[in-house]
């Protein structure tokens, strides 16, 4: 029995959100070289890719993405 069943369309949406978080992380990495963000920038640098990857794993495994 599949406890976490996600429809195909929702799996694609979750994957899109994961890719968006990866894009935000890349933007923060790029802007951090120009302006110092301090602790908030470091937090975003770490949490955005981790959250994006977690969403992509959920979309690939339970959302039939790919």
Jmol script that loads the backbone (N, CA, C; Angstrom):
load data "model"
ATOM      1  N   UNK A   1       0.840  -1.179   0.000  1.00  0.00           N
ATOM      2  CA  UNK A   1       0.000   0.000   0.000  1.00  0.00           C
ATOM      3  C   UNK A   1       0.888   1.246   0.000  1.00  0.00           C
ATOM      4  N   UNK A   2       0.606   2.147  -0.917  1.00  0.00           N
ATOM      5  CA  UNK A   2       1.363   3.379  -1.031  1.00  0.00           C
ATOM      6  C   UNK A   2       0.729   4.445  -0.146  1.00  0.00           C
ATOM      7  N   UNK A   3       1.436   4.816   0.909  1.00  0.00           N
ATOM      8  CA  UNK A   3       0.884   5.767   1.877  1.00  0.00           C
ATOM      9  C   UNK A   3       0.856   7.179   1.307  1.00  0.00           C
ATOM     10  N   UNK A   4       1.910   7.565   0.604  1.00  0.00           N
ATOM     11  CA  UNK A   4       2.016   8.917   0.071  1.00  0.00           C
ATOM     12  C   UNK A   4       1.829   8.878  -1.437  1.00  0.00           C
ATOM     13  N   UNK A   5       0.578   8.790  -1.879  1.00  0.00           N
ATOM     14  CA  UNK A   5       0.275   8.747  -3.308  1.00  0.00           C
ATOM     15  C   UNK A   5       0.020  10.168  -3.801  1.00  0.00           C
ATOM     16  N   UNK A   6       0.782  10.569  -4.790  1.00  0.00           N
ATOM     17  CA  UNK A   6       0.664  11.908  -5.359  1.00  0.00           C
ATOM     18  C   UNK A   6       0.277  11.756  -6.825  1.00  0.00           C
ATOM     19  N   UNK A   7      -0.696  12.519  -7.265  1.00  0.00           N
ATOM     20  CA  UNK A   7      -1.132  12.463  -8.661  1.00  0.00           C
ATOM     21  C   UNK A   7      -0.008  12.963  -9.578  1.00  0.00           C
ATOM     22  N   UNK A   8      -0.052  12.553 -10.839  1.00  0.00           N
ATOM     23  CA  UNK A   8       0.986  12.925 -11.798  1.00  0.00           C
ATOM     24  C   UNK A   8       1.137  14.440 -11.913  1.00  0.00           C
ATOM     25  N   UNK A   9       0.021  15.151 -12.010  1.00  0.00           N
ATOM     26  CA  UNK A   9       0.070  16.603 -12.161  1.00  0.00           C
ATOM     27  C   UNK A   9       0.685  17.253 -10.929  1.00  0.00           C
ATOM     28  N   UNK A  10       0.329  16.779  -9.739  1.00  0.00           N
ATOM     29  CA  UNK A  10       0.895  17.343  -8.517  1.00  0.00           C
ATOM     30  C   UNK A  10       2.381  17.006  -8.401  1.00  0.00           C
ATOM     31  N   UNK A  11       2.785  15.842  -8.889  1.00  0.00           N
ATOM     32  CA  UNK A  11       4.199  15.497  -8.889  1.00  0.00           C
ATOM     33  C   UNK A  11       5.006  16.446  -9.743  1.00  0.00           C
ATOM     34  N   UNK A  12       4.444  16.843 -10.870  1.00  0.00           N
ATOM     35  CA  UNK A  12       5.124  17.813 -11.733  1.00  0.00           C
ATOM     36  C   UNK A  12       5.215  19.161 -11.044  1.00  0.00           C
ATOM     37  N   UNK A  13       4.162  19.565 -10.352  1.00  0.00           N
ATOM     38  CA  UNK A  13       4.174  20.845  -9.624  1.00  0.00           C
ATOM     39  C   UNK A  13       5.211  20.835  -8.507  1.00  0.00           C
ATOM     40  N   UNK A  14       5.320  19.730  -7.798  1.00  0.00           N
ATOM     41  CA  UNK A  14       6.312  19.620  -6.727  1.00  0.00           C
ATOM     42  C   UNK A  14       7.713  19.701  -7.313  1.00  0.00           C
ATOM     43  N   UNK A  15       7.938  19.047  -8.450  1.00  0.00           N
ATOM     44  CA  UNK A  15       9.240  19.112  -9.109  1.00  0.00           C
ATOM     45  C   UNK A  15       9.552  20.535  -9.575  1.00  0.00           C
ATOM     46  N   UNK A  16       8.558  21.230 -10.097  1.00  0.00           N
ATOM     47  CA  UNK A  16       8.763  22.618 -10.516  1.00  0.00           C
ATOM     48  C   UNK A  16       9.141  23.491  -9.325  1.00  0.00           C
ATOM     49  N   UNK A  17       8.527  23.260  -8.192  1.00  0.00           N
ATOM     50  CA  UNK A  17       8.863  24.014  -6.992  1.00  0.00           C
ATOM     51  C   UNK A  17      10.294  23.703  -6.546  1.00  0.00           C
ATOM     52  N   UNK A  18      10.697  22.453  -6.679  1.00  0.00           N
ATOM     53  CA  UNK A  18      12.080  22.092  -6.355  1.00  0.00           C
ATOM     54  C   UNK A  18      13.077  22.781  -7.262  1.00  0.00           C
ATOM     55  N   UNK A  19      12.786  22.827  -8.558  1.00  0.00           N
ATOM     56  CA  UNK A  19      13.668  23.526  -9.492  1.00  0.00           C
ATOM     57  C   UNK A  19      13.681  25.029  -9.215  1.00  0.00           C
ATOM     58  N   UNK A  20      12.544  25.589  -8.806  1.00  0.00           N
ATOM     59  CA  UNK A  20      12.493  27.006  -8.463  1.00  0.00           C
ATOM     60  C   UNK A  20      13.380  27.295  -7.256  1.00  0.00           C
ATOM     61  N   UNK A  21      13.341  26.426  -6.251  1.00  0.00           N
ATOM     62  CA  UNK A  21      14.212  26.618  -5.091  1.00  0.00           C
ATOM     63  C   UNK A  21      15.683  26.524  -5.492  1.00  0.00           C
ATOM     64  N   UNK A  22      15.999  25.643  -6.410  1.00  0.00           N
ATOM     65  CA  UNK A  22      17.381  25.551  -6.893  1.00  0.00           C
ATOM     66  C   UNK A  22      17.789  26.828  -7.620  1.00  0.00           C
ATOM     67  N   UNK A  23      16.879  27.412  -8.383  1.00  0.00           N
ATOM     68  CA  UNK A  23      17.168  28.664  -9.074  1.00  0.00           C
ATOM     69  C   UNK A  23      17.362  29.811  -8.084  1.00  0.00           C
ATOM     70  N   UNK A  24      16.546  29.844  -7.038  1.00  0.00           N
ATOM     71  CA  UNK A  24      16.701  30.867  -6.008  1.00  0.00           C
ATOM     72  C   UNK A  24      18.057  30.710  -5.325  1.00  0.00           C
ATOM     73  N   UNK A  25      18.436  29.480  -5.050  1.00  0.00           N
ATOM     74  CA  UNK A  25      19.733  29.240  -4.409  1.00  0.00           C
ATOM     75  C   UNK A  25      20.869  29.706  -5.304  1.00  0.00           C
ATOM     76  N   UNK A  26      20.782  29.442  -6.602  1.00  0.00           N
ATOM     77  CA  UNK A  26      21.813  29.907  -7.526  1.00  0.00           C
ATOM     78  C   UNK A  26      21.892  31.425  -7.572  1.00  0.00           C
ATOM     79  N   UNK A  27      20.741  32.066  -7.520  1.00  0.00           N
ATOM     80  CA  UNK A  27      20.722  33.530  -7.510  1.00  0.00           C
ATOM     81  C   UNK A  27      21.358  34.083  -6.239  1.00  0.00           C
ATOM     82  N   UNK A  28      21.062  33.455  -5.114  1.00  0.00           N
ATOM     83  CA  UNK A  28      21.648  33.907  -3.856  1.00  0.00           C
ATOM     84  C   UNK A  28      23.158  33.688  -3.862  1.00  0.00           C
ATOM     85  N   UNK A  29      23.604  32.553  -4.409  1.00  0.00           N
ATOM     86  CA  UNK A  29      25.044  32.306  -4.523  1.00  0.00           C
ATOM     87  C   UNK A  29      25.694  33.394  -5.376  1.00  0.00           C
ATOM     88  N   UNK A  30      25.066  33.750  -6.482  1.00  0.00           N
ATOM     89  CA  UNK A  30      25.637  34.759  -7.376  1.00  0.00           C
ATOM     90  C   UNK A  30      25.645  36.143  -6.727  1.00  0.00           C
ATOM     91  N   UNK A  31      24.561  36.498  -6.061  1.00  0.00           N
ATOM     92  CA  UNK A  31      24.494  37.812  -5.421  1.00  0.00           C
ATOM     93  C   UNK A  31      25.403  37.909  -4.207  1.00  0.00           C
ATOM     94  N   UNK A  32      25.681  36.795  -3.568  1.00  0.00           N
ATOM     95  CA  UNK A  32      26.548  36.816  -2.390  1.00  0.00           C
ATOM     96  C   UNK A  32      27.971  37.192  -2.748  1.00  0.00           C
ATOM     97  N   UNK A  33      28.369  36.976  -3.996  1.00  0.00           N
ATOM     98  CA  UNK A  33      29.715  37.378  -4.397  1.00  0.00           C
ATOM     99  C   UNK A  33      29.815  38.889  -4.581  1.00  0.00           C
ATOM    100  N   UNK A  34      28.679  39.539  -4.834  1.00  0.00           N
ATOM    101  CA  UNK A  34      28.667  40.982  -5.067  1.00  0.00           C
ATOM    102  C   UNK A  34      28.425  41.745  -3.773  1.00  0.00           C
ATOM    103  N   UNK A  35      27.410  41.340  -3.022  1.00  0.00           N
ATOM    104  CA  UNK A  35      27.047  42.034  -1.794  1.00  0.00           C
ATOM    105  C   UNK A  35      27.063  41.041  -0.631  1.00  0.00           C
ATOM    106  N   UNK A  36      27.512  41.477   0.523  1.00  0.00           N
ATOM    107  CA  UNK A  36      27.495  40.577   1.679  1.00  0.00           C
ATOM    108  C   UNK A  36      26.079  40.463   2.252  1.00  0.00           C
ATOM    109  N   UNK A  37      25.577  39.244   2.359  1.00  0.00           N
ATOM    110  CA  UNK A  37      24.243  39.033   2.895  1.00  0.00           C
ATOM    111  C   UNK A  37      24.245  38.769   4.400  1.00  0.00           C
ATOM    112  N   UNK A  38      25.359  38.347   4.914  1.00  0.00           N
ATOM    113  CA  UNK A  38      25.420  38.028   6.331  1.00  0.00           C
ATOM    114  C   UNK A  38      24.808  36.669   6.626  1.00  0.00           C
ATOM    115  N   UNK A  39      24.237  36.546   7.796  1.00  0.00           N
ATOM    116  CA  UNK A  39      23.710  35.259   8.243  1.00  0.00           C
ATOM    117  C   UNK A  39      22.476  34.818   7.462  1.00  0.00           C
ATOM    118  N   UNK A  40      21.630  35.747   7.061  1.00  0.00           N
ATOM    119  CA  UNK A  40      20.430  35.379   6.308  1.00  0.00           C
ATOM    120  C   UNK A  40      20.804  34.790   4.948  1.00  0.00           C
ATOM    121  N   UNK A  41      21.808  35.344   4.311  1.00  0.00           N
ATOM    122  CA  UNK A  41      22.262  34.815   3.032  1.00  0.00           C
ATOM    123  C   UNK A  41      22.865  33.432   3.178  1.00  0.00           C
ATOM    124  N   UNK A  42      23.620  33.231   4.242  1.00  0.00           N
ATOM    125  CA  UNK A  42      24.191  31.910   4.487  1.00  0.00           C
ATOM    126  C   UNK A  42      23.096  30.884   4.741  1.00  0.00           C
ATOM    127  N   UNK A  43      22.061  31.279   5.442  1.00  0.00           N
ATOM    128  CA  UNK A  43      20.946  30.371   5.698  1.00  0.00           C
ATOM    129  C   UNK A  43      20.256  29.995   4.392  1.00  0.00           C
ATOM    130  N   UNK A  44      19.998  30.980   3.528  1.00  0.00           N
ATOM    131  CA  UNK A  44      19.371  30.698   2.238  1.00  0.00           C
ATOM    132  C   UNK A  44      20.276  29.852   1.354  1.00  0.00           C
ATOM    133  N   UNK A  45      21.569  30.104   1.412  1.00  0.00           N
ATOM    134  CA  UNK A  45      22.516  29.309   0.626  1.00  0.00           C
ATOM    135  C   UNK A  45      22.452  27.836   1.005  1.00  0.00           C
ATOM    136  N   UNK A  46      22.171  27.551   2.255  1.00  0.00           N
ATOM    137  CA  UNK A  46      22.126  26.170   2.702  1.00  0.00           C
ATOM    138  C   UNK A  46      20.773  25.518   2.592  1.00  0.00           C
ATOM    139  N   UNK A  47      19.728  26.246   2.912  1.00  0.00           N
ATOM    140  CA  UNK A  47      18.396  25.633   3.015  1.00  0.00           C
ATOM    141  C   UNK A  47      17.692  25.527   1.663  1.00  0.00           C
ATOM    142  N   UNK A  48      17.921  26.445   0.748  1.00  0.00           N
ATOM    143  CA  UNK A  48      17.221  26.397  -0.542  1.00  0.00           C
ATOM    144  C   UNK A  48      17.602  25.175  -1.373  1.00  0.00           C
ATOM    145  N   UNK A  49      18.883  24.842  -1.536  1.00  0.00           N
ATOM    146  CA  UNK A  49      19.190  23.628  -2.306  1.00  0.00           C
ATOM    147  C   UNK A  49      18.725  22.357  -1.601  1.00  0.00           C
ATOM    148  N   UNK A  50      18.831  22.355  -0.277  1.00  0.00           N
ATOM    149  CA  UNK A  50      18.388  21.168   0.469  1.00  0.00           C
ATOM    150  C   UNK A  50      16.884  20.961   0.317  1.00  0.00           C
ATOM    151  N   UNK A  51      16.112  22.021   0.429  1.00  0.00           N
ATOM    152  CA  UNK A  51      14.661  21.919   0.254  1.00  0.00           C
ATOM    153  C   UNK A  51      14.277  21.562  -1.168  1.00  0.00           C
ATOM    154  N   UNK A  52      14.968  22.153  -2.132  1.00  0.00           N
ATOM    155  CA  UNK A  52      14.695  21.838  -3.535  1.00  0.00           C
ATOM    156  C   UNK A  52      14.978  20.389  -3.862  1.00  0.00           C
ATOM    157  N   UNK A  53      16.089  19.877  -3.361  1.00  0.00           N
ATOM    158  CA  UNK A  53      16.418  18.470  -3.609  1.00  0.00           C
ATOM    159  C   UNK A  53      15.429  17.535  -2.930  1.00  0.00           C
ATOM    160  N   UNK A  54      15.004  17.888  -1.733  1.00  0.00           N
ATOM    161  CA  UNK A  54      14.014  17.059  -1.039  1.00  0.00           C
ATOM    162  C   UNK A  54      12.700  17.015  -1.820  1.00  0.00           C
ATOM    163  N   UNK A  55      12.274  18.158  -2.365  1.00  0.00           N
ATOM    164  CA  UNK A  55      11.051  18.181  -3.173  1.00  0.00           C
ATOM    165  C   UNK A  55      11.212  17.368  -4.454  1.00  0.00           C
ATOM    166  N   UNK A  56      12.382  17.419  -5.066  1.00  0.00           N
ATOM    167  CA  UNK A  56      12.610  16.630  -6.275  1.00  0.00           C
ATOM    168  C   UNK A  56      12.607  15.138  -5.976  1.00  0.00           C
ATOM    169  N   UNK A  57      13.116  14.746  -4.822  1.00  0.00           N
ATOM    170  CA  UNK A  57      13.081  13.336  -4.438  1.00  0.00           C
ATOM    171  C   UNK A  57      11.644  12.884  -4.243  1.00  0.00           C
ATOM    172  N   UNK A  58      10.836  13.691  -3.564  1.00  0.00           N
ATOM    173  CA  UNK A  58       9.420  13.347  -3.361  1.00  0.00           C
ATOM    174  C   UNK A  58       8.701  13.252  -4.701  1.00  0.00           C
ATOM    175  N   UNK A  59       8.958  14.213  -5.598  1.00  0.00           N
ATOM    176  CA  UNK A  59       8.293  14.208  -6.907  1.00  0.00           C
ATOM    177  C   UNK A  59       8.708  13.001  -7.739  1.00  0.00           C
ATOM    178  N   UNK A  60       9.975  12.632  -7.678  1.00  0.00           N
ATOM    179  CA  UNK A  60      10.446  11.510  -8.484  1.00  0.00           C
ATOM    180  C   UNK A  60       9.951  10.180  -7.934  1.00  0.00           C
ATOM    181  N   UNK A  61       9.885  10.063  -6.625  1.00  0.00           N
ATOM    182  CA  UNK A  61       9.532   8.764  -6.038  1.00  0.00           C
ATOM    183  C   UNK A  61       8.024   8.549  -5.990  1.00  0.00           C
ATOM    184  N   UNK A  62       7.298   9.522  -5.469  1.00  0.00           N
ATOM    185  CA  UNK A  62       5.869   9.324  -5.280  1.00  0.00           C
ATOM    186  C   UNK A  62       5.014  10.046  -6.307  1.00  0.00           C
ATOM    187  N   UNK A  63       5.557  11.015  -7.027  1.00  0.00           N
ATOM    188  CA  UNK A  63       4.750  11.801  -7.952  1.00  0.00           C
ATOM    189  C   UNK A  63       4.861  11.377  -9.395  1.00  0.00           C
ATOM    190  N   UNK A  64       5.589  10.313  -9.676  1.00  0.00           N
ATOM    191  CA  UNK A  64       5.765   9.791 -11.037  1.00  0.00           C
ATOM    192  C   UNK A  64       6.299  10.852 -11.978  1.00  0.00           C
ATOM    193  N   UNK A  65       7.230  11.662 -11.476  1.00  0.00           N
ATOM    194  CA  UNK A  65       7.879  12.685 -12.292  1.00  0.00           C
ATOM    195  C   UNK A  65       9.079  12.060 -12.964  1.00  0.00           C
ATOM    196  N   UNK A  66       9.186  12.232 -14.270  1.00  0.00           N
ATOM    197  CA  UNK A  66      10.380  11.757 -14.969  1.00  0.00           C
ATOM    198  C   UNK A  66      10.200  10.541 -15.762  1.00  0.00           C
TER     199      UNK A  66
END
end "model"
wireframe off; spacefill off
backbone 0.3
color backbone group
